Amino acid sequence: MTALADILDRIPTRKSERWKFTNLPARLKKLTLEQGTLGWSGNVDILNKTAPGADKYADTALWDLNLQNTKDCRFIDGDAAIDVHAQAGKWYSPYLRVNIKKGQQATVIEKQSGDKSYWKNQVVDIVLEEGAILNHIRFQDEATDGIFTNFTHVTCAKDARYNAFTLTRGDGLSRNQIHVELQGPGADATIYGVNLLFGKQHADTTITVEHQAPNCTSNQFIRSVLAGESRGVFQGKVHVHRIAQKTDGYQLSNALLLSPLAEMDTKPELEIYADDVKCSHGATTGQLDEEPLFYMQSRGIPRPQARMLLIQAFLAELVDKIGDQTVKPEAEQAIEEWLHDHAGA
Amino acid sequence: MIEIKNLHASVDGTEILKGIDLVIEPGTVHAIMGPNGSGKSTLAYVLAGREDYEITDGDILFGGKSILELAPEERAAAGLFLAFQYPVEIPGVQMTTFLKTALNAIRKKRGEEELDAIGFLKLMKSTCDKLGIGEDMMKRPVNVGFSGGEKKRNEALQMAMLAPSFAVLDETDSGLDIDALKVVANGVNAMRAPERSFLVITHYQRLLDYIEPDTVHVLARGKIMKTGGPELAKELEEKGYAEFLSEAA
C-alpha cells in the first residue's frame, strides 16, 4: 500500500499554468490518508499506461498517478450507473473505461460521494466509435473535506457525440478535467456543468476540446452559484487544428456570487489554426439584481424566496438542456435542496 | 387607513420629500399630481419600503401602526400594493410561478390557507378574463417582452389577485394608449370598495377622467402645495404647474 506522503511530490502545484487557481498539494497535505479500494473487479493489468495527449498538454500528472496506483477498474460498454463512495481516511484511484461501439447509444450516470476526509483521483477513459452517442452524467455530492480529482479523456470518431452534464453541489476541493479529441468529421462534444458551492468549497472545471477533423461542433456551458467563501474556477480551451475547417466551437461561463467573499476565476481560451471556423467564448461574473428582488418583495415574496427564484431562473437555462428526462427532475430536486440551505440572507 | 406624518426622505444625502402630511380614509381615492422631479415616485417607493431611501423624519401609519420598520414583503402582507411605473422584467421566472408564490406568501403571512394549484389557476383565469389578459401571457417570464400596455395590465392583474386594502399607482398612465388605459382604469374601478383606498400618482389629468378621485393634491418640490376636489386636476391641466415651481409659491 502506498502512503499519500510518498506521492505528494508528484502532484501538480500552482507553479504550473493550468493549476494556478487550484492548490491541490496544500489541501492534500492536511490529510492523513491510506490507500483504499472500492472492491471493483476489473483487471488493471490490461489498462493502457500511457496518458493520452501528454506531449501536447503536459498536464497528465494525475492520470499517471492514477495508473501507477489503480486497484479499481470497470469496463463499460452500455448503460451504467456507478456509485463511487469514499470511506473516511482513504485515497483511491478509480479507473472507468467506457467504450461505445459503432452506432450504439448509452447513458452512464456517476454518483460521487464520500465520508469526511478522503481523496479520489479518478480517470475516465472514453472511446466513442463512429456514430456512437454517450450521455455522461455526474452528480458530485462530496463531503466537505473530501477531495475529488477527475480526468476524463474522450475520443470521438466520425459523427460520435459526447454529451456531459455534471452537477457539483458538494465538495471540499474538486478538479474536473476534461479533454476531448474530436477525431472524425461531424463529431460533437457538449459539456454542461452546474456548480453550487458554499463555505470554503473549491470547484475547478478545466476543459480542453481539440477539433482534429472538419465539421465538428463543441459547446462548453458552465453556470456557477457561489456562496460563503467558496471559489469556482473555469478554464476552457478550444483548440482548432489546421485541418478542422467548418469548426463550430463555443464556450460560456456565467457565475453568480451570493457573497462578497466568494470568488470566480475564469480563463476561456481559443487556439485556432484553421481559417474557416466559428468560435466564440464568454464569461460573466455578477450578483443578484436588486430591481427584481424589490419587485418580488413588493408582491409579498420574502427576500430569501425571491433570491431562490432568481437563482433557479439563472440555472434553469442550463438545466432545461438536460436531455435525459429521468435525470432532469433529480437535478432540479438537488438544486432546490441546495438553494433552501444556502440561497437565503 | 393610511396616515403620512411630516415625512422627510433622502436619497444619497439629498432630501427629496420635505415634510409630507396626508391622510387617506378607507374607501377613498386620492390623486397626487405634480411636475417631474417633485418627489412623486419617491413617495411611492418609500411607501412600498424600498431600501435606497432614508427616512430622516416623520412616520407612515397603516391601520394605526407604523410601517417604517417593515420589509417590503411585510407591507405587502399587511395589504399595501404598489403598481410600478416601470414594471421589472424577470427572465426565467414564469408569470404563473411568480403570482402563485406571491399570493401564497401573503396568504401564509395572514394566517390563511395557501391555495393549491387548481384553486390558484381558477382564480387566475377568472381575474385574467376580467382584465382581458390572454392565458399565453401567464406562460411567459414576468414582464419579459411585454408591450407597455401588457406590463400595465399585468400590474392591474397582480393588484386584483393580491387584493390589497391600499394601492399606490405610480404613473400607471405613462406609455399607455387610450384602450389600455381604459382596461387598467376599469380594473381599478372594479376594485373600489368601502374598505379599500387608492393613491393615484400622475403627471397628467387624463387618467383621472377614468379613475375619478375624491381628493387631489399637488406635490411640488417635496411638499404638498395644494389640496382640493376633482376640479383641481382640471385646473392644473389648463394652467400647468408653473405657479408651484417658483420658490415664492
HADDOCK unambig.tbl for C-alpha pairs under 7 A between the chains (distance, minus, plus):
assign (segid A and resid 291 and name CA) (segid B and resid 88 and name CA) 6.83 0.50 0.50
assign (segid A and resid 292 and name CA) (segid B and resid 88 and name CA) 6.00 0.50 0.50
assign (segid A and resid 292 and name CA) (segid B and resid 90 and name CA) 6.20 0.50 0.50
assign (segid A and resid 295 and name CA) (segid B and resid 88 and name CA) 6.63 0.50 0.50
assign (segid A and resid 297 and name CA) (segid B and resid 72 and name CA) 5.47 0.50 0.50
assign (segid A and resid 297 and name CA) (segid B and resid 73 and name CA) 4.60 0.50 0.50
assign (segid A and resid 298 and name CA) (segid B and resid 48 and name CA) 6.49 0.50 0.50
assign (segid A and resid 298 and name CA) (segid B and resid 72 and name CA) 5.04 0.50 0.50
assign (segid A and resid 298 and name CA) (segid B and resid 73 and name CA) 5.37 0.50 0.50
assign (segid A and resid 298 and name CA) (segid B and resid 76 and name CA) 5.89 0.50 0.50
assign (segid A and resid 299 and name CA) (segid B and resid 73 and name CA) 6.46 0.50 0.50
assign (segid A and resid 299 and name CA) (segid B and resid 76 and name CA) 5.94 0.50 0.50
assign (segid A and resid 299 and name CA) (segid B and resid 102 and name CA) 5.66 0.50 0.50
assign (segid A and resid 300 and name CA) (segid B and resid 73 and name CA) 4.01 0.50 0.50
assign (segid A and resid 300 and name CA) (segid B and resid 74 and name CA) 6.68 0.50 0.50
assign (segid A and resid 300 and name CA) (segid B and resid 76 and name CA) 4.90 0.50 0.50
assign (segid A and resid 300 and name CA) (segid B and resid 77 and name CA) 5.79 0.50 0.50
assign (segid A and resid 300 and name CA) (segid B and resid 102 and name CA) 5.30 0.50 0.50
assign (segid A and resid 300 and name CA) (segid B and resid 105 and name CA) 6.10 0.50 0.50
assign (segid A and resid 300 and name CA) (segid B and resid 106 and name CA) 5.52 0.50 0.50
assign (segid A and resid 301 and name CA) (segid B and resid 73 and name CA) 5.76 0.50 0.50
assign (segid A and resid 301 and name CA) (segid B and resid 101 and name CA) 6.66 0.50 0.50
assign (segid A and resid 301 and name CA) (segid B and resid 102 and name CA) 5.01 0.50 0.50
assign (segid A and resid 301 and name CA) (segid B and resid 105 and name CA) 5.80 0.50 0.50
assign (segid A and resid 302 and name CA) (segid B and resid 73 and name CA) 5.63 0.50 0.50
assign (segid A and resid 309 and name CA) (segid B and resid 93 and name CA) 6.86 0.50 0.50
assign (segid A and resid 313 and name CA) (segid B and resid 92 and name CA) 4.40 0.50 0.50
assign (segid A and resid 313 and name CA) (segid B and resid 93 and name CA) 5.78 0.50 0.50
assign (segid A and resid 314 and name CA) (segid B and resid 92 and name CA) 6.93 0.50 0.50
